[in-house]
Amino acid sequence: MKKLHLTNLSSREYVPVIGDVMTARWSFEALAVAQFKDNSYEKNYFRQRAEVSGQIYNMALIDRLNFNLQEISRYKDSAEYRNDVETKLRNLNYYIDEMSAKAGIVAGQRKSALARGSLLLKQKGRHESGLTHLKVIYSEFKKQADAAENL
């Protein structure tokens, strides 16, 4: 059933473009999702499981932001990686702000230092500790979500 779209000219990896624009495909997918999350058994657990999954995603995102911070530090003076560094700085700004707001803390000076692009090596530790602090908070959120799911 999964390979109905295969022909000699099509790809095994991707659904053809026509499949992506067919409203019937999206309608069917919406029905399948609704059936999954709203059935009499799953509706009792879906919100808790979605919350746990969201917190797992947030913790993985913080790990990725830490990795990006390392790369920014490594390539901040490189002309070749300037665009990549600027993109990663924008992403750090956005996600630190968003995640700090959700955690109920103010990003403050850490974020403004990133916004100016003035990431000095001595400030790198402050940014890392801020991300570590966010990870601790989101780790606690995940524990709470796990506890709620197991009730």
Secondary structure, DSSP 8 states (H G I E B T S, - for coil): -TTTT--TTS-SSS--HHHHH-HHHHHHHHHHHHHHHHSTTGGGTHHHHHHHHHHHHHHHHHHHHHHHHHHHHHHTT-STTHHHHHHHHHHHHHHHHHHHHHHT---HHHHHHHHTT---HHHHHHHHHHHHHHHHHHHHHHHHHHHHHT-
